[in-house]
Amino acid sequence: MIHELSNPVAKTLLNHLREIQSDALRFRHIIQELTRLLVYEALKTETVEDQTITTWQGEQTFGFIKEEDLIFVTILRAGLPMIESVTALFPKASSGFLAMKRDEKTHQSVLYYDRIPECKDKTVIIVDPMVATAGSLCDAISVIQAKLPKKIISLNIIGSPEGMVILEQKHPNIEVFIAQIDEKLNENKYIIPGLGDAGDRSYNTEK
């Protein structure tokens, strides 16, 4: 199931990402803000459990999301601003990292680093800003599924219609929360109108 944000704040922030004048610091900041909006939506039906805490009126019991059951996994390096955002919200959650590189000739992703903690019976939330062909995201989901999580959720900033179709075909049981589905992919498999390379723009590493 794919959920696209309709919030005008999210649309405004996303369109600021498209501006070439947005420097790396602003670019990362907007990515982090959009990630918060996405995780609010993704976890709005999450069960809370009672915990007793000390308040200004003494000990009282309130409901909290069980952060220890959450694992946030990013696909390096473009997803780093996103994982910084969600782990600031949930400091007791675990983090995992996958590194993939797209072959510019075949447009296929190649996994070369897997550092994900024990996932059994946990909720794994993938954070990856761009879903173009969906190749790297589908591969990441397959890697994580083999680790037997309770469920997998994907948070994404921008995607293509073609990528969304492939994602639904290959992983129909994954819930996807995305800020914007753009118009199309071009002949080079880049999202149009898109926002450029998220990793390069986040860290000033454009060639």
PAZAPA-4460 file (N, C-alpha, C; in steps of 0.05 Angstrom, whole numbers, plus 32768, in hexadecimal, padded with zeros to 4 digits):
% residues 207
    n_x    n_y    n_z   ca_x   ca_y   ca_z    c_x    c_y    c_z   seq   type   mol
   8011   7FE8   8000   8000   8000   8000   8012   8019   8000     1      M     A
   800C   802B   7FEE   801B   8044   7FEB   800B   805B   7FF5     2      I     A
   8017   806B   8007   800A   8083   8012   801A   809B   800A     3      H     A
   800E   80AD   7FFA   801C   80C5   7FF2   8012   80DD   8003     4      E     A
   8024   80EC   800E   801C   8103   801E   800C   8118   800E     5      L     A
   7FF7   8122   8019   7FE7   8137   800B   7FEA   8151   801A     6      S     A
   7FF8   8152   8030   7FFB   8169   8041   8009   817F   8030     7      N     A
   7FFE   8198   802F   800A   81AD   801F   8025   81B6   802B     8      P     A
   802A   81B2   8045   8044   81B7   8050   8059   81A5   8044     9      V     A
   8052   818B   8042   8064   8178   8036   806A   817E   8019    10      A     A
   8055   8186   800A   8059   818D   7FED   806B   81A6   7FEA    11      K     A
   8067   81BA   7FFC   8078   81D2   7FFB   8095   81CB   8001    12      T     A
   8099   81BB   8016   80B5   81B3   801D   80C2   81A4   8006    13      L     A
   80B3   8191   7FFB   80BD   8181   7FE4   80C5   8193   7FCD    14      L     A
   80B5   81A7   7FC7   80BB   81B8   7FB0   80D3   81CA   7FB6    15      N     A
   80D8   81D0   7FCF   80F0   81DF   7FD6   8109   81CD   7FD1    16      H     A
   8106   81B3   7FD4   811C   81A1   7FCE   8124   81A3   7FB0    17      L     A
   8111   81A8   7F9F   8116   81AA   7F82   8127   81C2   7F7B    18      R     A
   8126   81D7   7F8C   8134   81F0   7F86   8152   81EB   7F86    19      E     A
   815F   81F3   7F71   817C   81EF   7F6F   818A   8201   7F83    20      I     A
   817D   8217   7F8C   8189   8229   7FA0   818B   821D   7FBC    21      Q     A
   817C   8208   7FC1   817D   81FB   7FDB   8198   81EE   7FDF    22      S     A
   81A9   81F8   7FF2   81C3   81ED   7FF6   81C1   81D3   8006    23      D     A
   81D8   81C6   800B   81D8   81AC   8018   81CC   81AC   8033    24      A     A
   81D1   81C1   8043   81C6   81C3   805E   81A8   81C5   805D    25      L     A
   819D   81D6   804C   8180   81D9   804A   8174   81C0   803E    26      R     A
   8181   81B4   802B   8177   819B   801F   8174   8185   8034    27      F     A
   8188   8181   8044   8187   816D   8059   8171   8174   806E    28      R     A
   816E   818D   8074   815A   8196   8088   813E   8190   807D    29      H     A
   8139   8196   8064   811E   8190   8059   8119   8172   8058    30      I     A
   812D   8162   8050   812A   8145   8051   8123   813C   806D    31      I     A
   812F   8146   8081   8129   813E   809C   810D   8146   80A5    32      Q     A
   8104   815D   809D   80E9   8166   80A3   80D4   8154   8095    33      E     A
   80D8   814E   807C   80C6   813D   806D   80C6   8121   8079    34      L     A
   80DD   8117   8083   80DE   80FD   808F   80CD   80FC   80A8    35      T     A
   80CD   8111   80B8   80BC   8112   80D0   809F   8110   80C8    36      R     A
   8097   811F   80B3   807B   811E   80AA   8074   8101   80A2    37      L     A
   8086   80F4   8094   8081   80D9   808B   807F   80C5   80A2    38      L     A
   8091   80C7   80B6   8090   80B4   80CC   8077   80B9   80DE    39      V     A
   806E   80D2   80E0   8055   80D7   80EF   803E   80C7   80E2    40      Y     A
   803D   80C8   80C7   8028   80BA   80B9   802B   809C   80BB    41      E     A
   8044   8093   80B8   8049   8076   80B8   8042   8069   80D3    42      A     A
   8046   8077   80E8   8042   806B   8103   8029   8075   8111    43      L     A
   8017   8082   8103   7FFF   808D   8110   7FEC   8078   811C    44      K     A
   7FEE   8060   8112   7FDD   804A   811D   7FEE   8037   812E    45      T     A
   8007   803E   8134   8018   802C   8144   800D   8029   8160    46      E     A
   800E   8011   816B   8005   800C   8186   8018   8019   819A    47      T     A
   800C   8025   81AF   801D   8030   81C4   801A   801E   81DD    48      V     A
   802F   801D   81ED   802E   800E   8206   8032   8021   821D    49      E     A
   8025   8019   8233   8027   802A   824B   8042   8029   8258    50      D     A
   804C   8040   8260   8065   8042   826F   8061   8056   8285    51      Q     A
   806C   8050   829C   806A   8062   82B3   8083   8074   82B3    52      T     A
   807E   808E   82B4   8093   80A2   82B4   8090   80B5   82CB    53      I     A
   80A5   80C3   82D1   80A4   80D7   82E6   809E   80F2   82DA    54      T     A
   8088   80FF   82E2   8080   8119   82D8   8082   812D   82EE    55      T     A
   807A   8146   82E8   807B   815B   82FC   8067   8156   8313    56      W     A
   8054   8143   830E   8041   813B   8322   8046   8120   832E    57      Q     A
   805E   8116   8329   8065   80FB   8333   8062   80E6   831D    58      G     A
   8061   80CD   8325   8060   80B7   8311   8044   80B5   8305    59      E     A
   8044   80B3   82EA   802B   80AF   82DB   8030   809D   82C4    60      Q     A
   801B   8091   82B9   801E   807E   82A4   8012   8089   828A    61      T     A
   8021   8087   8274   8019   8091   825A   8021   807D   8244    62      F     A
   8014   8081   822D   801A   806F   8216   8032   8079   8205    63      G     A
   8043   8066   81FE   805B   806D   81ED   805E   8057   81D8    64      F     A
   8068   8060   81C0   8071   804C   81AC   8089   803E   81B7    65      I     A
   808A   8024   81B4   80A1   8015   81BE   80B8   8018   81AA    66      K     A
   80C9   802B   81AF   80DF   8032   819C   80F2   801A   8198    67      E     A
   80F6   800A   81AC   8109   7FF4   81AA   8101   7FE0   8194    68      E     A
   80E7   7FE0   818D   80DD   7FCE   8178   80DF   7FD9   815C    69      D     A
   80EB   7FF1   815A   80EE   7FFE   8140   810B   7FFC   8136    70      L     A
   810F   7FF6   811D   8129   7FF7   8110   8127   8009   80F7    71      I     A
   8137   801E   80F6   8138   802F   80DE   8150   8027   80CD    72      F     A
   814A   8021   80B4   815F   8018   80A2   8162   802C   808B    73      V     A
   817A   8036   8086   817E   8048   8070   818F   803C   805B    74      T     A
   818B   8045   8042   819C   803D   802C   81AF   8054   8027    75      I     A
   81C9   804E   802C   81DD   8063   802B   81E0   806D   800E    76      L     A
   81E7   8087   800B   81EC   809B   8020   81D5   80AF   8021    77      R     A
   81C4   80AE   800C   81AF   80C2   800A   819B   80C2   8021    78      A     A
   8199   80AA   802E   8186   80A8   8044   8190   80B1   805E    79      G     A
   81A9   80BA   8060   81B4   80C3   807A   81A4   80D9   8088    80      L     A
   819C   80EF   8079   818C   8103   8087   8172   80F9   8091    81      P     A
   8166   80E5   8084   814D   80D9   808D   8150   80CA   80A6    82      M     A
   8166   80B9   80A8   8169   80A9   80C0   8171   80BB   80D8    83      I     A
   817F   80D1   80D3   8185   80E4   80E8   816B   80EF   80F4    84      E     A
   8158   80F4   80E3   813E   8100   80EB   812E   80ED   80FD    85      S     A
   812B   80D4   80F4   811B   80C1   8103   8128   80B7   811C    86      V     A
   8142   80B4   811C   814F   80AB   8135   8150   80C1   8149    87      T     A
   814E   80DB   8141   814B   80F0   8154   8130   80EF   8162    88      A     A
   811C   80E7   8153   8101   80E3   815E   80FF   80CB   8170    89      L     A
   810D   80B5   8169   810C   809C   8177   8128   8093   817E    90      F     A
   8134   809F   8193   8150   8099   8199   8155   807D   81A3    91      P     A
   8140   806E   81AC   8143   8053   81B6   8141   803E   819F    92      K     A
   813A   8048   8187   8137   8035   8171   8153   802E   8166    93      A     A
   8154   8017   8158   816E   800F   814C   8170   8019   812F    94      S     A
   8188   8019   8125   818D   8022   810A   819B   800C   80FA    95      S     A
   8196   800B   80E0   81A3   7FF9   80CE   81AC   8007   80B5    96      G     A
   81C0   7FFC   80A7   81CB   800A   8090   81CF   7FF6   8079    97      F     A
   81C6   7FFE   8061   81CC   7FEF   8049   81D9   8002   8035    98      L     A
   81ED   7FF8   8027   81FA   8008   8012   81F6   7FFA   7FF7    99      A     A
   81EB   8009   7FE5   81E6   7FFF   7FCA   81F0   8014   7FB6   100      M     A
   81F8   800A   7F9F   8201   801D   7F89   81F3   8015   7F70   101      K     A
   81E8   8028   7F62   81DA   8023   7F49   81EE   8021   7F32   102      R     A
   81EC   800B   7F23   81FC   8008   7F0B   81F0   801A   7EF5   103      D     A
   8200   802D   7EEC   81F5   8041   7EDA   81EF   8036   7EBE   104      E     A
   81F9   801E   7EB8   81F3   8012   7E9E   81DA   8001   7EA0   105      K     A
   81D8   7FF0   7EB5   81C1   7FDE   7EB7   81AB   7FEA   7EC8   106      T     A
   81B1   7FFF   7ED7   819E   800C   7EEA   8195   7FF9   7F00   107      H     A
   81A5   7FE4   7F05   819F   7FD2   7F1B   81B0   7FD9   7F33   108      Q     A
   81A5   7FD4   7F4B   81B4   7FDA   7F63   81C5   7FC3   7F6C   109      S     A
   81DC   7FC9   7F78   81EE   7FB5   7F82   81F3   7FB9   7FA0   110      V     A
   81ED   7FA5   7FB0   81F0   7FA8   7FCD   820D   7FA1   7FD4   111      L     A
   821A   7FB3   7FE3   8236   7FAD   7FEB   823B   7FB1   8009   112      Y     A
   8226   7FB8   8019   8229   7FBB   8036   820E   7FB6   8043   113      Y     A
   820E   7FA5   8058   81F6   7F9E   8066   81FC   7F9E   8084   114      D     A
   81F3   7FB2   8092   81F7   7FB4   80AF   81DC   7FBA   80BC   115      R     A
   81CC   7FA5   80BF   81B1   7FA7   80CB   81B0   7F95   80E3   116      I     A
   81A5   7FA0   80FA   81A3   7F90   8112   818D   7F7B   8110   117      P     A
   818B   7F6B   8125   8176   7F56   8126   815B   7F62   8121   118      E     A
   814C   7F57   810E   8133   7F62   8105   811A   7F51   810E   119      C     A
   811F   7F39   8118   8108   7F27   811D   80F4   7F34   8130   120      K     A
   80DB   7F35   8126   80C4   7F40   8134   80C6   7F5E   8139   121      D     A
   80D7   7F6C   812B   80D9   7F89   812D   80CB   7F97   8115   122      K     A
   80C4   7FB0   8119   80BA   7FC0   8103   80D2   7FCF   80F6   123      T     A
   80D8   7FC8   80DD   80EE   7FD4   80CF   80E4   7FEA   80BC   124      V     A
   80EF   8002   80BF   80E7   8019   80AF   80FE   8021   809E   125      I     A
   80FB   801D   8084   8110   8025   8071   810D   8043   806A   126      I     A
   8123   8052   806B   8122   806E   8063   8135   8072   804B   127      V     A
   8129   807A   8035   8138   807D   801C   812A   8093   800C   128      D     A
   8138   80A9   8006   812A   80C0   7FFB   811E   80BC   7FDF   129      P     A
   812B   80AD   7FCE   8122   80AC   7FB2   811C   808F   7FA9   130      M     A
   8105   808C   7F9C   80FE   8072   7F90   80FA   8077   7F72   131      V     A
   810F   8071   7F63   810E   8075   7F46   8105   805B   7F39   132      A     A
   8117   8048   7F34   8110   802E   7F29   8106   801B   7F3F   133      T     A
   810A   8022   7F58   8103   8012   7F70   8116   7FFA   7F73   134      A     A
   812B   7FF9   7F63   813D   7FE2   7F65   814A   7FDF   7F80   135      G     A
   8156   7FF5   7F8A   8165   7FF4   7FA3   8151   7FF0   7FBA   136      S     A
   813A   7FFC   7FB9   8126   7FF9   7FCF   811C   7FDC   7FD0   137      L     A
   8116   7FD1   7FB9   810C   7FB5   7FB8   8122   7FA2   7FC2   138      C     A
   813B   7FA7   7FBB   8150   7F96   7FC5   8153   7F99   7FE3   139      D     A
   8151   7FB1   7FED   8152   7FB5   800A   813C   7FA7   8018   140      A     A
   8124   7FA8   800E   810E   7F9A   801A   8113   7F7C   801B   141      I     A
   811D   7F71   8005   8123   7F54   8004   8138   7F4C   8019   142      S     A
   814D   7F5D   801C   8161   7F58   8031   8155   7F57   804C   143      V     A
   8143   7F6B   8052   8137   7F6D   806C   8123   7F57   8071   144      I     A
   8113   7F50   805D   80FF   7F3B   8060   810C   7F21   8069   145      Q     A
   8124   7F1B   8060   8132   7F03   8067   813A   7F02   8085   146      A     A
   8138   7F19   8092   813F   7F1B   80AE   8126   7F19   80C0   147      K     A
   810E   7F14   80B4   80F5   7F0D   80C2   80EB   7F24   80D4   148      L     A
   80E8   7F3C   80CA   80DC   7F51   80DA   80BE   7F4D   80DD   149      P     A
   80B2   7F5B   80F0   8095   7F5A   80F3   8088   7F67   80DB   150      K     A
   8092   7F7F   80D3   8088   7F8D   80BC   809D   7FA0   80B2   151      K     A
   809A   7FA8   8099   80AC   7FBB   808C   809C   7FD3   8082   152      I     A
   80A6   7FEB   8087   809A   8003   807D   80B0   8012   806E   153      I     A
   80A8   8020   8059   80BC   8030   804A   80B3   804D   804A   154      S     A
   80C6   805F   8052   80C2   807B   8051   80D3   8087   803A   155      L     A
   80C6   8096   8028   80D5   80A0   8011   80CC   80BD   800B   156      N     A
   80DE   80CD   8001   80D8   80E9   7FFC   80CB   80EC   7FE0   157      I     A
   80D7   80DF   7FCC   80CD   80E3   7FB1   80D0   80C9   7FA1   158      I     A
   80BE   80C5   7F8E   80BF   80AC   7F7F   80B3   80B0   7F63   159      G     A
   80B6   809C   7F52   80AB   809C   7F38   8093   8089   7F37   160      S     A
   807F   808E   7F25   8069   807B   7F22   8073   805F   7F1B   161      P     A
   8087   805E   7F09   8092   8044   7F01   809E   8035   7F18   162      E     A
   80AC   8043   7F2A   80B8   8036   7F41   80A3   802C   7F54   163      G     A
   808E   803B   7F58   8078   8033   7F6A   806A   801A   7F60   164      M     A
   8066   8018   7F45   805A   8000   7F3A   806B   7FE7   7F3F   165      V     A
   8085   7FEA   7F3B   8098   7FD3   7F3F   8098   7FCC   7F5D   166      I     A
   8098   7FE0   7F6E   8099   7FDB   7F8B   8080   7FCB   7F94   167      L     A
   8068   7FD4   7F8A   804F   7FC6   7F91   804F   7FAA   7F86   168      E     A
   805A   7FA6   7F6E   805A   7F8B   7F62   806C   7F78   7F71   169      Q     A
   8084   7F82   7F79   8097   7F70   7F86   8092   7F6D   7FA4   170      K     A
   8088   7F82   7FB1   8084   7F81   7FCE   8069   7F8D   7FD5   171      H     A
   8053   7F7F   7FCE   8038   7F8B   7FD2   8030   7F8E   7FEF   172      P     A
   803E   7F81   8002   8036   7F83   801E   8045   7F99   802D   173      N     A
   8056   7FA8   801F   8065   7FBD   802C   8056   7FD8   802C   174      I     A
   8054   7FE5   8042   8047   7FFF   8043   805C   8015   803D   175      E     A
   8056   8026   802A   8068   803B   8021   805B   8056   8026   176      V     A
   806A   8067   8033   8062   8083   8038   8075   8095   8029   177      F     A
   806A   80A5   8017   807B   80B4   8005   8070   80D1   8003   178      I     A
   8082   80E4   8002   807A   8100   8001   806E   8108   7FE6   179      A     A
   807A   80FD   7FD0   8071   8105   7FB6   8078   80EF   7FA1   180      Q     A
   8064   80E8   7F91   8069   80D8   7F79   806A   80EA   7F61   181      I     A
   8080   80EC   7F54   8084   80FE   7F3E   8079   80F4   7F24   182      D     A
   8080   8102   7F0E   8073   80FC   7EF4   807C   80E2   7EE7   183      E     A
   8097   80DE   7EE5   80A0   80C7   7ED6   80BE   80C3   7EDA   184      K     A
   80C9   80AE   7ECE   80E6   80AA   7ECB   80EE   80B2   7EAF   185      L     A
   8106   80BE   7EAC   8110   80C3   7E91   811F   80AB   7E86   186      N     A
   812B   80AF   7E6F   8139   8098   7E62   8151   808F   7E72   187      E     A
   815C   80A0   7E83   8172   8098   7E94   816A   808E   7EB0   188      N     A
   814F   808A   7EB3   8144   8080   7ECC   8146   8094   7EE3   189      K     A
   8145   80AE   7EDD   8144   80C3   7EF1   8128   80CD   7EF4   190      Y     A
   8120   80D5   7F0D   8105   80DE   7F11   8102   80FA   7F06   191      I     A
   80EB   80FE   7EF8   80E4   8118   7EEC   80CA   8121   7EF8   192      I     A
   80C7   813B   7F02   80DC   814F   7F02   80F2   814A   7F16   193      P     A
   80ED   813B   7F2B   8102   8133   7F3D   810F   814A   7F4D   194      G     A
   8126   8144   7F58   8135   8158   7F67   8153   8154   7F66   195      L     A
   815C   8144   7F53   8179   813F   7F50   8180   8127   7F62   196      G     A
   819A   8123   7F65   81A5   810D   7F75   81A4   8115   7F93   197      D     A
   8193   8108   7FA3   8190   8110   7FBF   81A9   810E   7FCF   198      A     A
   81B9   80F9   7FCA   81D2   80F6   7FD8   81E6   810B   7FD2   199      G     A
   81E9   8112   7FB8   81FB   8127   7FB0   81F3   8142   7FBB   200      D     A
   81D9   8147   7FB9   81D0   8162   7FC2   81D1   8164   7FE1   201      R     A
   81CE   814E   7FEF   81CF   814F   800D   81EC   8154   8016   202      S     A
   8200   814B   8007   821B   814C   8011   822F   8159   7FFE   203      Y     A
   8225   8168   7FEB   8236   8177   7FD8   824B   8165   7FCB   204      N     A
   8242   814E   7FC1   8255   813C   7FB5   8250   8138   7F97   205      T     A
   8243   814C   7F8B   823E   814A   7F6E   8258   814A   7F5F   206      E     A
   8259   813A   7F49   8272   8139   7F39   8274   8152   7F28   207      K     A
***
